[in-house]
Protein backbone atom coordinates (compact mmCIF):
# COMPACT_ATOMS: atom_id res chain seq x y z
CA UNK A 1 0.00 0.00 0.00
CA UNK A 2 1.43 3.38 -1.02
CA UNK A 3 0.53 6.50 0.92
CA UNK A 4 0.79 9.93 -0.64
CA UNK A 5 0.21 13.14 1.28
CA UNK A 6 -1.98 15.49 -0.72
CA UNK A 7 -2.89 19.07 -0.05
CA UNK A 8 -6.18 20.66 -1.10
CA UNK A 9 -5.16 21.32 -4.71
CA UNK A 10 -3.96 17.77 -5.32
CA UNK A 11 -0.21 18.43 -5.31
CA UNK A 12 1.79 16.10 -3.16
CA UNK A 13 3.61 17.90 -0.37
CA UNK A 14 7.10 17.29 -1.75
CA UNK A 15 6.13 19.02 -5.01
CA UNK A 16 4.73 21.95 -3.03
CA UNK A 17 7.99 22.21 -1.06
CA UNK A 18 9.99 22.14 -4.33
CA UNK A 19 7.86 24.96 -5.76
CA UNK A 20 8.31 27.04 -2.62
CA UNK A 21 12.08 26.55 -2.63
CA UNK A 22 12.42 27.18 -6.37
CA UNK A 23 10.82 30.60 -5.88
CA UNK A 24 13.59 31.39 -3.37
CA UNK A 25 16.53 30.42 -5.63
CA UNK A 26 19.54 32.75 -5.06
CA UNK A 27 17.91 34.28 -1.99
CA UNK A 28 19.15 34.37 1.57
CA UNK A 29 17.91 31.62 3.90
CA UNK A 30 18.43 30.57 7.50
CA UNK A 31 18.37 26.81 8.07
CA UNK A 32 17.84 25.14 11.41
CA UNK A 33 19.09 21.55 11.36
CA UNK A 34 17.44 19.51 14.11
CA UNK A 35 19.99 16.94 15.27
CA UNK A 36 19.61 14.16 17.82
CA UNK A 37 19.19 14.85 21.52
CA UNK A 38 17.50 18.22 21.02
CA UNK A 39 20.61 19.84 19.56
CA UNK A 40 20.24 22.16 16.60
CA UNK A 41 22.64 23.73 14.15
CA UNK A 42 21.81 27.07 12.51
CA UNK A 43 23.21 27.95 9.08
CA UNK A 44 22.91 31.14 7.07
CA UNK A 45 23.36 31.01 3.33
CA UNK A 46 21.89 31.22 -0.17
CA UNK A 47 19.99 28.53 -2.09
CA UNK A 48 22.26 27.98 -5.09
CA UNK A 49 21.17 24.83 -6.92
CA UNK A 50 17.98 22.78 -7.30
CA UNK A 51 17.79 19.15 -8.35
CA UNK A 52 14.99 16.60 -8.49
CA UNK A 53 15.60 15.26 -4.97
CA UNK A 54 17.96 17.74 -3.30
CA UNK A 55 18.76 21.43 -3.10
CA UNK A 56 22.15 23.00 -2.38
CA UNK A 57 22.80 25.88 0.01
CA UNK A 58 26.06 27.83 0.04
CA UNK A 59 26.75 29.13 3.53
CA UNK A 60 28.26 32.52 4.28
CA UNK A 61 31.54 30.64 4.90
CA UNK A 62 31.50 29.40 1.29
CA UNK A 63 30.70 25.79 2.22
CA UNK A 64 28.09 24.00 0.10
CA UNK A 65 25.59 21.78 1.91
CA UNK A 66 22.90 19.66 0.29
CA UNK A 67 19.51 18.79 1.75
CA UNK A 68 16.60 16.56 0.72
CA UNK A 69 13.18 18.10 0.21
CA UNK A 70 11.85 15.36 2.46
CA UNK A 71 13.99 16.73 5.33
CA UNK A 72 11.59 19.69 5.45
CA UNK A 73 8.53 17.45 5.42
CA UNK A 74 9.86 15.31 8.28
CA UNK A 75 10.98 18.30 10.34
CA UNK A 76 14.69 17.45 10.20
CA UNK A 77 15.35 20.96 8.88
CA UNK A 78 13.44 24.23 9.04
CA UNK A 79 13.85 27.07 6.56
CA UNK A 80 13.38 30.75 7.34
CA UNK A 81 13.44 33.16 4.40
N, C-alpha and C positions, 0 to 999 in steps of 0.2 A: 504494500500500500504506500503510495507516494503522497505526501502532504505538501501543499503549496500555500504559503501565506498570501492572501490577496487583500488589497485595499479596495475601497469603494469603486474606483474606476476600472478595476480588473487587472491592473498592473501587479506583478508580484513585487514584494518589498525590495528585493535586491535591485530590480530595474529602477525603482523609484529612487533608491539611494544613489545609483549610478548617475541618474539624471541630475539629482541635486549636486553631486560632486562635480559633474562635468560643467555645470554652470559657474562653478567656483575655480575653474582652471586658471592658474597663474595668479591666484589671490592668496592673501595671507590667511593662515589658519593656525589655531592652537589645538593641539591634540593631547588628550589625557589618555594614557595607556594604563588600564587597570590590571595590575599584576597580582600575583598570589599574595595571600595574607594581608589584604587591605592596603597594599603599597601601590602607589601610583607614580607614574613618570609623566612630566609635562614637557611637550616639545612645541616650539614655535617655528613655523616655516611656511613654505609656499607649495601648493599642489602643482607639480611639474609635468607629470605624465599619467595618462589613463590607459589602461588595458582592459581586456574582457573580464578578468577576475581580480586584478589588483590595481592600486593607484600608488604613485610614488610622490613622496613629500621630500623636498630639500630643506633641511633645517637651516637656521641662521648661521650655524657653524660650517655649512657647506656639505654636511653628511646627508646622503640619500637613504631614506627608509621606505620600505614598501609595506603596504597593508592590504588585507583582503576586504572587500565590501561587506562580507559576512561578519567581520569583526565589529562593525557598527551595529548590525542587527542583533548580535549576541551580547552587546554591551562591553566587549573587550576593549574597545576604544570609543572615545567621545570626541566629536569635532565641534569647535566653536569658531565661527567665522566672524 
